[in-house]
Amino acid sequence: MNAHHLPTGSAYFIAPETAKAESHTLSVLVSNEPGVLARVIGLFSGRGYNIESLTVSETEHEAHLSRITIVTRGTPSVLEQIKAQLERIVPVHRVVDLTVRAQSLGQERPIEREVALIKVVGSGEHRAETLRLADAFQAKVVDATVEHFILEITGKSSKIDQFVAILKPLGLIEICRTGIAAMNRGPQGM
């Protein structure tokens, strides 16, 4: 047998991965206690998985539970491995791949929304154009002076990306995005 055809010790070489990477949204219910977020993030960074979006907030105050929403990219087998590894972290209570659940319900993706605050500096026609665009994108002016606007926009990430791209030449100087909040359609909970 030729030396370059010998299998390695890694399980990744047992079967060639033919599936392409796809973006998935994971929802992770955890106890709200110190160090939990660091352990979840450590799982991703320690294994070379990328996090495209990360949000976390306490959702059930009395039960001391927080919900972490993670958008990551990988092949189906890698995503299944990420989910299994997350489920082994204490104190993770539940891990749901919202993308897989949406597809099982006959939907393309879960409901996903993001909020962004965008600061634009300008005067004259740029200022008027910024206000016209804000109206067209249903963005709200949350702060304004004669020198700047701070706009708030809510929507799909693609909508926010488009809004940001259009505002860049008009004096956009700062952006703050929340990351994605996501939930599946239908009557059942996470």
N, C-alpha and C positions, 0 to 999 in steps of 0.2 A: 504494500500500500504506500502510496506517495505521501511524503511528510505533510504537504500542504492540504491534504484531504482528510487528515486525522481530525476527529471531533475534538473540540476544546472542552475544558471542564465546566464551561458556562452553559446553563440551560437555554440561553438565548440562541444558541447555535443548533439546537435540536431540530427545530422546524423554521424554515425561512418565513419571516413576517411579510406577508403580501398585502395586508390591509394598510390603508393609508391613514395618517394621523388626522384626527378630527377634534374639534373643540367641544368640550362637555362642561356642564355646570353641575357641580356637586354641592349638596347641602348637608352640613354636618352639625348635629345637635350635640352640644357638650355641656358639662358642668361649668358654671362660671366661676373659675378659680384661677389663682396665679399659675402661670407656666403652661397652661393648656394650649394657647395660641402658639407659643414658641415650639412646643412639641409637634404640633400639626405642620407648621412651616418647616421645622427641622426635617420632617419626613420627606418633604418635597426637595429641599435643598440638598440633603444628604444623598439622595438618589438621582440627582440631576434632572428632576421634573421641574418644568417652568410653571409659574402661577401667572396667568394673564390678568386676573382680577381677583381681589380678595376683600370681602367685607365681613365685619363681625359686630354683633350687638346683642345685648341681653334681650331676650324675647319673652321669657317667663320669669318675672321678678320673684314671685313667691317660691318657685321651684329652683331658683338660681341656675337657669339654663340660658345658654347663649346659642345663637345660630351663626355658623360660619358658612359663607357662600364663596366657593372657589371656582373660578373658570380656569381650566387647564386643557392642554392639548396632548393627545397621544393616540396610539392605535387602540382598538377595542381591548386587546389583551393587556396592554399597559394600563389602561383606565381601570380595568377590573382589578389589576394588581394594586393600584393606588387605593381603590375603594377597600379592598381586603386589608391593606396595611393600616388605613385610617381606622377601620373597625377594631383593630387590636390595641389602639392607643387608649389608655385609661386617662380620663373619664369621658370617652366618646360614647354617647348613648345610641346614636343612629347615624347612618350614612346613606343618603339617597342620591343616585345619579338622576338628577331632574331631566336630563336630556333623554336618557333611556326610558324613563317613565313617560315623558311626553310622547315619544315615538310609540310606546305600547298602547297609548290612548288614541293613536291615530293623528297626532299633532307633530309638527316638525320640531318645535322647540318649546321650552317652558316660557312663561311670561317673564321677560327680563327688562328691567329699567335701571337707569342710572341718573344721577343728578350731577350737574356741573355748575360751578360759579365761574364766570368769565369776565375778566376786567379788560375794557377797551378804552384807550385814550385817544381823543381826537376832537376836532372842531370842524365847523362848517359842513361841507357836503358829506364828509366821512361820518360825522355825527348823525346826520339825517339818515344816511344809508344804513348805519348800524341799527337805528331805531326801526327802520322799515324791515330789515332782516329779522330783528328780534320779534316783531309782530308776525312775520311770515312763518317763523319757526315756533311760535307760541312761547317764546322766552319772556320772562318777567324782568323788569328793571327793579332791582332790590336796593340799589344805591346809585345816586347820581350827583355830580357836581358839574360846574361849567367845563371841567377838564376831562372827566371820565364817566363811564358807566360800569356798574357791576350787574351782570345779567345772570339769571338763574334759568336753566333749561333742564327739563326732565324728558326722558325718552329712551329709545333703544340706543345702544352705543354707536351704531352707524349714523343715526340722526345727529348725535352730538359731534361725531367726527366731521360730518359734513358742515355743520354750523361753524365749528372751529376753523376749518379750512377756508371758508368764505370770509370769516372775520380777520384772518391773519393780515391781509394787506390793508385793512381799515384801522389798524392800531392795536390789535390784540397784544397784551403784554403779560397776562397771567391767567392760568387755568388751574382749577382745583376740581377733581372728579372724585365721586364717592366710591366708585367701583359698582359692580352689578348686584342688585337685589333681584332674586328670582323666586318663582313659585309656579307650581303646575296648576293647570286649569282643572275644574271639576270639584265635586263635593268632598273628596277625601283629603285629609291633612298629610303632612310629611310622614 
